[in-house]
């Protein structure tokens, strides 16, 4: 059974940094993490950043502050978040694609809270 495993969330002050990690476990030989979404209370889930075949894409609100990267040897995607703002507070979800059948998996989410 494939699982998407996220880590790295937490509480940080405005202007601080966090790094999120996303990998897979189980029989995940054809499953690759693609990117991060987030959902704040009362809002829709939105794309934060993605990395597909080496091409990165960012939401306008995080450009210049967040960086997504991939370690192919570990099949892990990272989201480095700098200059965090209170409006970045949300549950961050990683998504991964099974390239065999084009099925998408989601992680359980990790809470990021930016507050003084």
Secondary structure, DSSP 8 states (H G I E B T S, - for coil): --EEEEE--EEE-TT--EEEEEEEESS-TTEEEEEEEEE-TTS--EEEEEEETTEEEE-GGGTTTEEEEEETTTTEEEEEE-S--GGG-EEEEEEEEETTTTEEEE---EEEEE--
